[in-house]
Amino acid sequence: MKETLRRFNFTPKKSLGQNFLFDPAIIDRIVAAGEVTANDVVLEIGPGAGSLTRCLAESAKEVIAVELDDRLIPILEYTLADYPNVKIVHGDILEIETSEVFKTSEVSTSEVYKVIANIPYYLTSAIIRHLLESKTKPSLIVLTVQREVAERLCAQPPEMSVLAVSVQVYGEPHIVGKIPAGAFYPKPDVESAIVRIDLFAAPPFASGEDTDHFFSMVKAGFSQKRKKLKNALASGLKIKMEEVEEMLSKAGIDSNRRAETLTVEEWKKIKRK
């Protein structure tokens, strides 16, 4: 992989969070975590030089690789020339609805797909949110992320956060394993991990309005760190303390608790009141 980058005189950009994964053992582990089979369609975000892409293509029915950096497109075309089941898309995944991505593919958008990728760490939250809130959601997400972020995604009470609730309302995340810095080029300054999110089959909300209501409640609850829930909700939602206490009482939740101690199911109970 390093030789290919040198062949094309390519220099990774720190501003784009480009740390390319090249360790074959780690790449195999990522593909294994996604349980990729010949029936699977895989969406890869940020394929870089194509090391993970090739391994995915050897197992999957089709791989759709979305790359933002136009300098990498000719490199991908070179490294993936022998894989006709790979479709390269030049674009910003955050600006593309996943159903639009599949228009470049021979695969129907009605087919279940998986997301498996080594993403830029500074875009982790934005990419996960984009995938979870898209109209065409994946069945499974496997990502390499900063280890600290992976731990936050998988947190349980009393260490919950907006990020943890936002992910766990859609699916069940868990850490598959850690990745040494030496598995990347160039080496990142942080420790990394492989995280897998199994999405629930049923959507968590009946409508977009319910979704907005839920997340406005959660964000308000976490708006004042380590403060009592009743105070954070009253301030964040701009409603009277009496209304908040009644709402929490109906949900069976002590108003003196803190946001980080609530489970996702408890947040849902508050939303429904």
Disulfide bonds with the S-S distance in Angstrom:
none
